[in-house]
Amino acid sequence: MGQRDLTQWTNKEYVCKWDVTNQVLTSDQKAKAQKFIDNDCIVFDGKDYWCKPILGYNKTSYTIKLINGEWKCNCQWNTTKHRLCSHILAVFLWIDKSML
């Protein structure tokens, strides 16, 4: 397997983020989750899942856990809005990919 060109995925303008002024995501949430998959950001430590940062985008790793049948992430979106975040969605995609 050859080395992948990650230029398009590490460009800050290409990754969706929360627009504080307009209160919207700047891009598709599923596309952002796929970027985490493409950059090998999802890790399972036997207990919890982790979403490592995308190089050049941020410096924060997020913990994703299944608690009482509900998926939780310690990112701002999930903790304040209590809605599905791109990190949890990335874990779902990673699990699906791992089952193949």
Order of alpha helices (4+ residues) and beta strands (2+ residues): alpha-beta-beta-alpha-beta-beta-beta-beta-alpha-alpha
